[in-house]
Amino acid sequence: MGQNFHDIYHIKKWLGINIVGVKFFLAFIFFDKIFGTLAEKSSIPPFVAVWLPNFVFGILAIYLLRNAKK
């Protein structure tokens, strides 16, 4: 009985971590599309528009990796 609750806890924890990862992925795609459109239709240089989402999410990834529980 106790083992069953333990397994359920780990499944929920694993599922929650994966959902957070999917949300970050969708946010990255959203920002990539937004800045791609801005590069085409505004005065933002294409080089900046393409690399800005990569730079922002790269900094976020470094921050999350450094502050992750070991």
N, C-alpha and C positions, 0 to 999 in steps of 0.2 A: 504494500500500500504506500509506504513512504517513498519507495523508488519511483512509483508512478508519478507522484507530485513533483519529484525532482526532475524527471524527464520532461514533464509539461513546462516547468519553469525554464529549462534550457531551450526548448523549442520556441517558447514565446520570446525569449531573449534573442535567439538567432533570427527569428522572423522580424523583430523590431529593428535589429541592426541592418538587415537587408532592405527593409522599407526605407530607412534613412538613406542608404546608399542609392536607391532608386530615385528618391527625391532630389538628391544632389545631382544625379545624372540628368534628370529632367530639367532642373534649374540651369545646368550648364548648356544643354541644348537650346533652351529658351533664350538665354543671353547670347549664345552664338548666333541664333537666327536674328535676334533684334539688332545686334551690332553689324551683322552682314547686310541687313536691310538699310541700316543707317549709312553704311559705307557706299551703298549704291545710290541712295537718294538724297544724301546731304553732303556737307563739306568735310566730314570726318575722313581723314586719310585712310585708305583701305588697309594699309599695314597696321595702323593702330587699332582699327575696328576688328581685325582678325585676331590680333594677339591679346587684346584686353581681357576677354573672358578666360583665356589660358593663363594669363598672369594672375588674375584675381583668384581663380580656383586653385592655382598652384600655391599661392600664399596660404589660402585656406587649408589645403591639404597638408602643407608643412606644419601649420599651427596645430591641426588635429593630430598629426602623427607625434609631435613633440609632447602634447598634453594627454595622449592616450594612456590608459591604465596599463601597466605592465603585467 
